[in-house]
């Protein structure tokens, strides 16, 4: 099959990080990025295992979002790197904690100025690092975010919140959600490999404390190709049985920061989705995810918020007796795309009176309830997920990172929904700029 040009974009040289032109091409049913740096030569990386998947989602996104969308977009989430310090020294840390000079302890007064730029925006602010609990003033930071009219979440390794009293302090100051990684439920040798030491006992105690505190909880699992392939199956079964966990986030290993493994241990996004689908035992397929993402794009377009190709989400039932098959709505979704090109206003009406009604008519009772709440609720996203989502369902997030190899400036400018703070809110920059240009 001859090479076919899919798109042109701007990327960076993996060596000098200088911006350079890049071609997105289809070859042998897959998609590659090709680019040449005048100083360091030619580079190529595969960015999609299946061309139909990449091209179909990319073209649909471009159809429902105007070309100048990025000028008016609203970030869904903000990431606040509060420290580079950590109580672990993980070989796979993408920010290179404890040694990086790119993240410093941000003074409280600076954090206040950040928050003034998004006061009462009702956005989720994810505290990250390093390890946020390394800061003695973390409760004050959480309280400031809550008082600003936004919602403090926290990425954590969980070691410090194994102390129930400390977790209660964070909750009392306004912590609204916890995202905690767990690479294996049974094999602490995996944690020694990925995190530098055995941590399973402390992490399971942290999970128990989170459950008792009733703080919304997202279980975060790093999957490295060829290293912890079987451990995800135990985590999957754990999610199905423990209904207090509303979100399961699976991220492919990224060769960033400390770069403890190799690029051979990375996944391409559609390859990772296929891999996870296999262990779901028929709960979903790559094709299901494809149509579900188109539905996500429609919702995002209606709300004028971006949605990232490299971070894909699907709602799944814990009971596999009624899996959600969005392919049944493929004709409706395709028709929405055509209507949107002609008239966004007519497309909105078509969604409201046709697509939404079809979803409600054919879905289970629980699904009907969720979709109704998603459509009508004026509550922030975290409350929709954690307060309105029936316990028989959970969100699955699968994502990979941009790095200096696959960096696509044009796609990021239109799709990235994670902003990193700048004192000028119009200059808040995409998280992926940081991962590709600084941590690569």
C-alpha positions as CSV (number, residue, x, y, z in Angstrom):
1,X,0.0,0.0,0.0
2,X,1.5,3.4,-1.0
3,X,2.1,6.0,1.7
4,X,-0.8,8.5,2.0
5,X,-0.6,12.0,3.6
6,X,-3.2,12.4,6.4
7,X,-2.2,15.8,7.7
8,X,0.6,18.3,8.3
9,X,1.4,19.6,11.7
10,X,4.2,21.0,13.9
11,X,6.2,18.8,16.2
12,X,9.6,19.0,17.9
13,X,13.0,17.4,17.5
14,X,13.4,14.7,20.1
15,X,17.0,15.8,20.7
16,X,17.1,19.6,20.6
17,X,13.3,20.2,21.2
18,X,13.2,22.8,18.4
19,X,9.8,23.0,16.7
20,X,9.9,21.5,13.2
21,X,7.4,20.6,10.5
22,X,5.9,17.1,10.6
23,X,3.8,14.9,8.3
24,X,1.1,12.5,9.5
25,X,1.0,9.6,7.0
26,X,-0.8,6.3,6.6
27,X,1.2,3.3,5.7
28,X,0.2,-0.4,5.8
29,X,-3.0,0.3,7.7
30,X,-1.2,2.3,10.5
31,X,-0.4,5.9,11.1
32,X,3.1,7.4,11.5
33,X,4.6,10.8,12.2
34,X,7.6,11.7,10.0
35,X,9.8,14.8,10.7
36,X,13.3,16.0,10.0
37,X,15.5,18.3,12.0
38,X,18.1,20.2,10.0
39,X,20.7,19.4,12.7
40,X,19.8,16.0,14.0
41,X,18.2,14.3,11.0
42,X,15.0,12.3,10.3
43,X,12.7,10.8,12.9
44,X,9.6,8.5,12.6
45,X,7.2,7.2,15.2
46,X,4.0,5.1,14.9
47,X,1.1,7.0,16.5
48,X,-1.8,4.7,15.6
49,X,-1.9,1.0,15.1
50,X,-5.2,1.3,13.2
51,X,-5.5,4.1,10.6
52,X,-9.3,3.9,10.6
53,X,-9.4,4.6,14.3
54,X,-7.1,7.6,14.2
55,X,-8.5,9.1,11.0
56,X,-12.2,8.5,11.9
57,X,-11.9,10.2,15.3
58,X,-9.7,13.0,14.1
59,X,-11.9,13.9,11.2
60,X,-15.1,13.8,13.4
61,X,-13.5,16.1,16.0
62,X,-12.4,18.5,13.3
63,X,-16.0,18.5,11.9
64,X,-17.7,19.4,15.1
65,X,-15.1,21.9,16.4
66,X,-14.4,25.0,14.4
67,X,-10.9,25.7,13.3
68,X,-10.6,28.7,15.7
69,X,-12.0,26.8,18.6
70,X,-8.8,26.9,20.6
71,X,-9.1,30.7,20.9
72,X,-12.3,30.4,23.0
73,X,-11.9,27.0,24.6
74,X,-12.3,26.4,28.3
75,X,-10.1,24.0,30.2
76,X,-11.9,21.2,32.0
77,X,-9.1,20.6,34.4
78,X,-6.1,22.5,35.8
79,X,-2.9,20.8,37.0
80,X,-1.0,22.5,39.8
81,X,2.5,21.2,40.3
82,X,3.0,22.2,43.9
83,X,6.4,20.5,44.6
84,X,9.1,18.4,43.1
85,X,9.7,16.5,46.4
86,X,8.5,13.0,46.9
87,X,8.7,10.3,49.6
88,X,9.4,7.8,46.9
89,X,11.9,7.7,44.1
90,X,10.0,5.9,41.3
91,X,12.1,4.9,38.3
92,X,9.1,5.7,36.1
93,X,8.3,9.1,37.5
94,X,7.4,11.3,34.5
95,X,8.3,14.5,36.2
96,X,11.7,13.3,37.6
97,X,10.7,14.1,41.2
98,X,13.3,14.9,43.8
99,X,15.8,16.0,41.1
100,X,13.9,18.1,38.5
101,X,14.6,21.9,38.4
102,X,11.5,22.5,36.4
103,X,9.1,22.1,39.4
104,X,9.6,24.1,42.6
105,X,7.6,24.5,45.7
106,X,5.1,27.3,44.7
107,X,4.7,30.0,47.4
108,X,1.2,30.3,48.9
109,X,1.0,33.9,47.6
110,X,1.6,32.7,44.0
111,X,-1.0,30.0,44.4
112,X,-3.5,32.7,45.5
113,X,-2.7,34.8,42.4
114,X,-3.3,31.7,40.2
115,X,-6.6,31.1,41.8
116,X,-7.7,34.7,41.4
117,X,-7.6,34.1,37.6
118,X,-10.2,31.3,37.7
119,X,-12.3,32.3,40.7
120,X,-15.7,30.6,40.8
121,X,-15.0,28.7,37.5
122,X,-16.0,25.5,39.3
123,X,-13.1,23.6,37.7
124,X,-11.3,20.6,39.0
125,X,-7.7,21.5,40.1
126,X,-5.5,18.4,40.3
127,X,-2.6,18.9,42.7
128,X,0.5,17.1,41.5
129,X,4.3,17.0,41.9
130,X,6.4,15.2,43.1
131,X,4.1,14.1,45.9
132,X,1.7,16.8,47.1
133,X,1.6,15.4,50.6
134,X,5.3,16.3,50.9
135,X,4.2,19.9,51.6
136,X,3.4,20.7,55.2
137,X,1.0,23.4,54.0
138,X,-1.1,21.1,51.7
139,X,-4.2,21.5,53.9
140,X,-4.0,25.3,53.4
141,X,-3.5,24.9,49.6
142,X,-6.6,22.7,49.5
143,X,-8.6,25.2,51.5
144,X,-7.6,28.1,49.2
145,X,-8.7,26.1,46.2
146,X,-12.1,25.3,47.8
147,X,-12.6,28.9,48.8
148,X,-11.9,30.1,45.3
149,X,-15.0,28.3,44.0
150,X,-13.1,25.4,42.4
151,X,-12.6,21.8,43.4
152,X,-9.3,20.4,44.8
153,X,-8.3,16.9,43.7
154,X,-5.0,15.2,44.5
155,X,-2.7,12.8,42.7
156,X,-0.9,10.8,45.4
157,X,1.1,7.6,46.0
158,X,-1.1,7.1,49.1
159,X,1.6,6.6,51.6
160,X,0.8,9.5,53.8
161,X,-3.0,9.0,53.7
162,X,-2.4,5.6,55.1
163,X,-2.7,7.7,58.3
164,X,-6.5,8.1,58.7
165,X,-6.2,11.3,60.8
166,X,-4.1,13.0,58.1
167,X,-6.7,12.1,55.4
168,X,-9.4,13.5,57.6
169,X,-7.6,16.8,57.9
170,X,-7.4,17.1,54.1
171,X,-11.1,16.2,53.8
172,X,-12.1,18.8,56.4
173,X,-10.2,21.5,54.4
174,X,-12.2,20.7,51.3
175,X,-10.5,17.9,49.4
176,X,-13.0,16.7,46.8
177,X,-11.2,13.7,45.1
178,X,-8.2,11.4,45.3
179,X,-6.3,9.9,42.3
180,X,-4.0,7.2,43.6
181,X,-1.9,4.8,41.6
182,X,-1.7,1.1,42.2
183,X,0.4,-1.0,39.8
184,X,-0.4,-4.4,41.3
185,X,-2.9,-5.8,43.9
186,X,-0.9,-8.9,44.8
187,X,2.7,-8.6,43.6
188,X,4.8,-6.1,45.6
189,X,7.7,-7.1,43.4
190,X,6.1,-5.0,40.7
191,X,6.0,-2.0,43.0
192,X,9.7,-2.5,43.7
193,X,10.3,-2.5,40.0
194,X,8.1,0.5,39.2
195,X,8.3,2.5,42.5
196,X,11.7,1.6,44.0
197,X,10.3,-0.3,47.0
198,X,7.4,-2.4,48.3
199,X,4.4,-0.3,49.2
200,X,1.4,-2.5,48.9
201,X,0.5,-2.7,52.6
202,X,0.5,1.1,53.0
203,X,-1.5,1.6,49.8
204,X,-4.2,-0.9,50.7
205,X,-4.6,0.8,54.1
206,X,-4.9,4.1,52.2
207,X,-7.7,2.7,50.0
208,X,-9.5,1.5,53.1
209,X,-9.2,5.0,54.6
210,X,-10.5,6.6,51.5
211,X,-13.5,4.2,51.5
212,X,-14.3,5.1,55.1
213,X,-13.9,8.8,54.4
214,X,-16.3,8.7,51.4
215,X,-14.0,10.9,49.4
216,X,-14.5,10.3,45.6
217,X,-11.7,8.0,44.5
218,X,-10.1,7.2,41.2
219,X,-7.8,4.2,41.0
220,X,-4.8,4.9,38.7
221,X,-2.9,2.0,37.1
222,X,0.3,2.4,35.1
223,X,0.6,-0.3,32.4
224,X,4.0,-1.0,31.0
225,X,4.2,-3.3,28.0
226,X,5.9,-6.6,28.8
227,X,6.4,-5.8,32.5
228,X,3.1,-5.9,34.5
229,X,0.7,-7.4,31.8
230,X,-1.2,-9.7,34.2
231,X,-1.6,-7.3,37.1
232,X,-4.3,-5.2,35.4
233,X,-6.6,-8.2,35.5
234,X,-6.6,-8.3,39.3
235,X,-7.2,-4.5,39.4
236,X,-10.1,-4.9,36.9
237,X,-11.8,-7.5,39.1
238,X,-11.2,-5.3,42.2
239,X,-13.0,-2.4,40.5
240,X,-16.0,-4.5,39.5
241,X,-16.4,-5.7,43.2
242,X,-15.8,-2.3,44.9
243,X,-18.5,0.1,44.0
244,X,-17.1,3.0,45.9
245,X,-14.5,3.3,43.1
246,X,-16.3,5.2,40.4
247,X,-13.3,5.7,38.1
248,X,-10.6,3.4,36.8
249,X,-7.8,5.2,35.1
250,X,-5.3,3.2,33.0
251,X,-2.3,5.0,31.7
252,X,0.4,3.6,29.4
253,X,3.9,3.9,30.7
254,X,5.5,7.1,29.3
255,X,9.3,7.3,28.6
256,X,9.5,10.6,30.3
257,X,11.3,12.1,33.4
258,X,13.4,9.4,35.0
259,X,12.9,7.1,32.0
260,X,13.3,4.0,34.1
261,X,12.2,1.6,31.4
262,X,12.5,1.9,27.7
263,X,10.4,3.2,24.8
264,X,9.7,-0.4,23.9
265,X,7.5,-0.6,27.1
266,X,5.2,2.2,25.8
267,X,1.8,1.7,24.2
268,X,0.1,3.5,21.4
269,X,-3.3,4.6,22.5
270,X,-5.5,2.4,20.3
271,X,-3.1,-0.5,21.0
272,X,-3.6,0.0,24.8
273,X,-7.3,0.2,24.4
274,X,-7.3,-3.2,22.5
275,X,-5.1,-4.6,25.3
276,X,-7.5,-3.5,28.0
277,X,-10.6,-4.6,26.0
278,X,-9.2,-8.1,26.0
279,X,-9.2,-8.3,29.8
280,X,-12.7,-6.8,30.0
281,X,-14.1,-10.2,28.9
282,X,-16.4,-8.7,26.3
283,X,-17.5,-5.6,28.2
284,X,-16.2,-3.4,25.4
285,X,-14.1,-3.5,22.2
286,X,-12.0,-1.1,20.3
287,X,-15.0,-0.4,18.0
288,X,-17.2,0.3,21.1
289,X,-14.6,2.8,22.3
290,X,-14.5,4.4,18.8
291,X,-18.2,5.2,18.8
292,X,-18.3,6.2,22.4
293,X,-15.5,8.8,21.7
294,X,-17.6,10.3,18.9
295,X,-20.5,10.6,21.4
296,X,-18.0,12.2,23.9
297,X,-17.0,14.7,21.2
298,X,-20.6,15.6,20.6
299,X,-21.1,16.4,24.3
300,X,-17.9,18.3,24.3
301,X,-18.9,20.4,21.3
302,X,-22.3,21.2,22.8
303,X,-20.5,22.5,25.9
304,X,-17.7,24.2,24.0
305,X,-15.0,22.2,25.9
306,X,-12.0,20.3,24.4
307,X,-11.6,16.6,24.4
308,X,-8.2,14.8,24.0
309,X,-7.6,12.0,21.5
310,X,-4.9,10.6,23.8
311,X,-7.3,10.4,26.8
312,X,-10.3,8.3,26.0
313,X,-13.3,7.6,28.3
314,X,-16.1,5.1,28.3
315,X,-18.9,4.4,30.8
316,X,-19.1,0.7,31.7
317,X,-21.5,-1.5,33.7
318,X,-20.0,-3.6,36.5
319,X,-22.4,-6.4,35.5
320,X,-21.4,-7.6,32.1
321,X,-24.9,-8.9,31.3
322,X,-25.8,-5.6,29.6
323,X,-22.7,-4.0,28.0
324,X,-23.1,-0.6,26.3
325,X,-22.8,-0.9,22.5
326,X,-22.7,2.6,21.0
327,X,-22.3,1.2,17.5
328,X,-26.1,0.9,17.4
329,X,-26.2,4.7,17.3
330,X,-23.6,5.0,14.5
331,X,-26.1,6.2,11.9
332,X,-27.4,8.8,14.3
333,X,-23.9,10.0,15.1
334,X,-22.9,10.2,11.5
335,X,-26.1,12.2,10.7
336,X,-25.2,14.6,13.6
337,X,-21.8,15.2,11.9
338,X,-23.5,16.1,8.6
339,X,-26.0,18.4,10.3
340,X,-23.3,20.1,12.3
341,X,-21.4,21.0,9.1
342,X,-24.6,22.6,7.7
343,X,-25.9,24.2,10.9
344,X,-24.6,23.7,14.5
345,X,-28.0,25.0,15.8
346,X,-29.9,22.4,13.9
347,X,-27.4,19.7,15.0
348,X,-28.0,20.8,18.6
349,X,-31.8,20.3,18.2
350,X,-31.2,17.0,16.5
351,X,-29.1,15.8,19.5
352,X,-31.8,16.9,21.9
353,X,-34.8,15.5,20.2
354,X,-33.4,12.5,18.4
355,X,-30.1,11.1,19.7
356,X,-30.8,11.7,23.4
357,X,-34.3,10.2,23.1
358,X,-32.9,7.1,21.3
359,X,-30.3,6.7,24.1
360,X,-33.0,6.9,26.7
361,X,-35.3,4.6,24.9
362,X,-32.8,1.7,24.3
363,X,-30.6,1.9,27.4
364,X,-31.0,0.2,30.8
365,X,-32.9,1.9,33.6
366,X,-29.6,2.9,35.3
367,X,-28.2,4.2,32.1
368,X,-31.3,6.2,31.5
369,X,-30.9,7.8,34.9
370,X,-27.3,8.6,34.3
371,X,-27.8,10.2,30.9
372,X,-30.7,12.2,32.2
373,X,-28.6,13.5,35.1
374,X,-25.7,14.2,32.7
375,X,-28.0,16.2,30.4
376,X,-30.0,18.1,33.0
377,X,-27.7,18.5,36.0
378,X,-26.0,21.9,36.6
379,X,-23.7,20.3,39.0
380,X,-19.9,20.2,38.4
381,X,-18.4,17.1,36.6
382,X,-17.1,15.5,39.8
383,X,-20.5,15.6,41.4
384,X,-22.2,14.1,38.3
385,X,-19.7,11.2,38.5
386,X,-19.6,10.6,42.2
387,X,-23.0,11.7,43.4
388,X,-25.3,10.9,40.4
389,X,-23.6,7.9,38.7
390,X,-25.3,4.7,39.7
391,X,-23.0,2.3,41.6
392,X,-23.6,-0.3,39.0
393,X,-21.5,1.7,36.6
394,X,-17.9,3.1,36.5
395,X,-15.9,5.3,34.2
396,X,-12.9,3.8,32.4
397,X,-10.2,6.3,31.3
398,X,-7.4,5.1,29.1
399,X,-4.6,7.4,28.1
400,X,-1.1,7.8,26.9
401,X,1.1,10.9,26.9
402,X,2.5,13.2,24.2
403,X,6.3,13.3,24.2
404,X,9.0,14.8,22.0
405,X,8.5,12.0,19.5
406,X,4.7,12.2,18.9
407,X,4.2,15.9,19.8
408,X,1.5,17.4,17.6
409,X,1.2,21.1,18.2
410,X,-2.0,21.6,16.2
411,X,-3.9,18.7,17.7
412,X,-2.9,19.7,21.2
413,X,-3.9,23.4,20.6
414,X,-7.4,22.2,19.8
415,X,-7.9,19.1,22.1
416,X,-5.9,19.5,25.3
417,X,-8.3,19.9,28.3
418,X,-5.6,20.0,31.0
419,X,-4.2,23.5,31.6
420,X,-1.0,24.3,33.6
421,X,-1.2,27.6,35.4
422,X,0.1,30.9,34.2
423,X,-0.6,34.1,36.0
424,X,-2.2,35.4,32.8
425,X,-5.3,33.1,32.3
426,X,-5.1,33.6,28.6
427,X,-1.6,32.1,28.6
428,X,-2.3,28.9,30.6
429,X,-0.6,26.3,28.6
430,X,-1.4,22.7,27.8
431,X,0.0,20.0,30.0
432,X,1.3,18.2,27.0
433,X,3.6,21.1,26.1
434,X,5.3,20.4,29.5
435,X,5.5,16.6,28.9
436,X,6.9,16.9,25.4
437,X,9.3,19.9,25.7
438,X,10.4,19.6,29.4
439,X,10.1,16.1,30.7
440,X,11.0,14.2,27.5
